[in-house]
Amino acid sequence: MLRIVFFITQLIVLVGFAVWLSDNPGEIKINWLKYEIETHFSVFLIVIALIFFGLWFIYYVFNMLLTAPKTFLDRRKNRHQFEGYKALTLGMAAVAAGDKDEAVRMSRKANKLLNDPSVTRLLSAQTAILNGDEAAAVNYFNALSEDHETEFVGLLGLMRQAMANQDSIRLLELTKKAYKKRPDSVFVCETLFDLQTKAADWENAQNTLTDAVRRKVKTEKVAAGPRVAIYTARALAFKSKDMILEASQYADNALKDDKNFIPAAILRTKLIEKPAKERKIIRSLEDIISSNPHRELIISYLKLWPDETSLQRFQRLQKVMVKCANSLQGQLILAEIALDAELWGEARKNLDEISQDDITSHGCRLMARLEQQEKNDEKEARRWFEMSITAKTDHNWTCKSCGATSEEWSALCGNCDAFDMLIWKVPPRVSAISKSITFDTTEEQLEIIEQ
């Protein structure tokens, strides 16, 4: 629309100027070299315009003839670049599709047309990987990493090569360099964090995680779980060095971020030296027990008062577990502590409330112990013990990655080294065990029951 308005405006101006010249033709005389020229001013302007146009046309033709070779070479170069970048794009597509022959052909074509190794090295490196030529790929990636503009791409390629070779030392070295170059890269950040956690380098892993949240590589919600696991791992490390104050601080940090994180709660309970001076933390631990009656946590909690009798321990536990006494885990631990206090009725009451379908191996062993200690019924005790062999598996620390189990929580799985994968759950049963198990003596059976 604006172009139309502009064109019409120009047309009006030109027409107006032509009309003005026709109304005011004027006269002009030129005396030069015995020649005399008389004409209208408008004709004079047209002649001058034609002379200028002729001079420009002559200049244009001569300039075109003089620059023709350079123009031809430039167009040829541009055409080569276009074809070269097209070959580069098709080559990368062939690499992604796993087409070795096409990748090699396009790589050679791109190298020939572009004649710029800094541009074609990545395709050459990817093609070398596709063809299994690891040495060539490493050389190409090294060359990329030495160029300032392509350094990060080269480091990524070398990192992937180190991953494929399972060279963790080399991978860590390369990842640190890439992290300095691009700390906001998700791949680099996650790789560095994984390497640090697998090496139990908790301090640097915590710093990397904090920096990732600050740079918005990870959200606060995603980082919360790993951070709690790192706090607890650092607390365990300090405890192993008898640095109780530092261990307590990190366990408190873990519980501050996740007030129901059982491993931190268990550790914090074990770090209490004088219960009378730490009533606040004890109340928070009692809140955790009341909502999640974990056996190891409860046992550690009761050990805070070593001078109490078994009856006093049972009474203390009853008060704490008012809200969760009807849960499976709550009934099992109450029955166990009741047995220690020789409160047969309380023990039987809690065990009887567990259905036959829900009772676990530990529950069956408690029933066997109850029948033996209360009634001295060897036959019934044996029956319950045999049931424990095929009963439901008890909760255990189980790795979500490989399924391995552990009696104690740790930040790293002892089987596959996966970080923050141990959870409290019923592990999968791999195979059934035969029910036809007998004992030669009653003493052997009773010894196992006691354990």
Buried (B, 14 or more C-beta within 10 A) or exposed (E): EEEEEEEEEEEEEEEEEEEEBEEEEEEBEEEEEEEEEEBBEBEBEEEEEEEEEEEEEEEEEEEEEEEEEEEEEEEEEEEBBEBBBBBBEBBBEBBEEEBBEBBBBBBBBBBEBBEEEEBBBBBBBBBBBBBEBEEBBBBBBBBBBEEEEBBBBBBBBBBBBBBEEEEBEBBBBBBBBBBEBBBEBEBBBBBBBBBBBBBBBBEBBBEBBEBBBEEEBBEEEEBBEBBBBBBBBBBBBBBEEEBBEBBBBBBBBBBEBBEEBBBBBBBBBBBBEEEEEBEEBBEBBBBBBBEBBBBBBBBBBBEBEEEBEBBEBBBBBBEBBEEBBEBBBBBBBBBBBBBBBEBBEBBBBBBEBBEEEEBBBBBBBBBBBBBBBBEEBEEBBBBBBBBBEBBBBBBBBBBEBEEBBBEEBBBBBBBEBBBBBBEBEEBEEEEEEEEEEEBEEEEEBBEEBEE
